[in-house]
Amino acid sequence: MSWMLDAGKIGLTALIIFAVVQVSERNTLLAAVLASIPIVSVLAMMWMNHEGQSATEIAGFAKDIVWFVIPSLLLFIVMPFLIERGWEFYPALGAGLVTTVLGYFLMVQFMEKYGLAA
């Protein structure tokens, strides 16, 4: 039964990504709204609850997500900035991803230094 639940999680995740891509072909603003909804986080918290994790653990998870939203924004700042300056899509995406990973690393250091991790 566990493998069926896992397969359902994978299928639902793939369906969400597929839906956003399909909507983006018609309306990029609506696709951006759909993509910006923290669907993955909400589903993860629902699955955590379903699998018996405590509300306190889920709340800690949610708090940690807040801190990681900040470096994740780097991708959406750096990539369009570079594209607008003539970079091709994949190099700009790569630079945005590298910047984001560095941002995550720095955020982890910051959180550990100030005891902010749940």
SULCOR-V633299 format. One record per backbone hydrogen bond with DSSP energy under -0.5 kcal/mol. NH is the residue of the N-H (numbers start at 0). CO is the residue of the C=O. Records with the same first field share a line. If there is no record, write none. Layout:
NH: CO  CO
This chain:
4: 0
5: 1
6: 2
7: 3
8: 4
9: 5
10: 6
11: 7
12: 8
13: 9
14: 10
15: 11
16: 12
17: 13
18: 14
19: 15
20: 16
21: 17
22: 18
23: 19
24: 20  21
25: 22
26: 22
30: 26
31: 27
32: 28
33: 29
34: 30
35: 31
36: 32
38: 36
41: 37
42: 38
43: 39
44: 40
45: 41
46: 42
47: 43
48: 44
49: 45
50: 46
51: 48
52: 47
57: 53
58: 54
59: 55
60: 56
61: 57
62: 58
63: 59
64: 60
65: 61
66: 62
67: 63
68: 64  65
69: 65
70: 66
71: 67
72: 68  69
73: 70
74: 71
75: 71
76: 72  73
77: 73
78: 74
80: 76
81: 77
82: 78
83: 79
84: 80  81
85: 82
86: 81
91: 87
92: 88
93: 89
94: 90
95: 91
96: 92
97: 93
98: 94
99: 95
100: 96
101: 97
102: 98
103: 99
104: 100
105: 101
106: 102
107: 103
108: 104
109: 105
110: 106
111: 107
112: 108
113: 109
114: 110  111
115: 110
116: 110
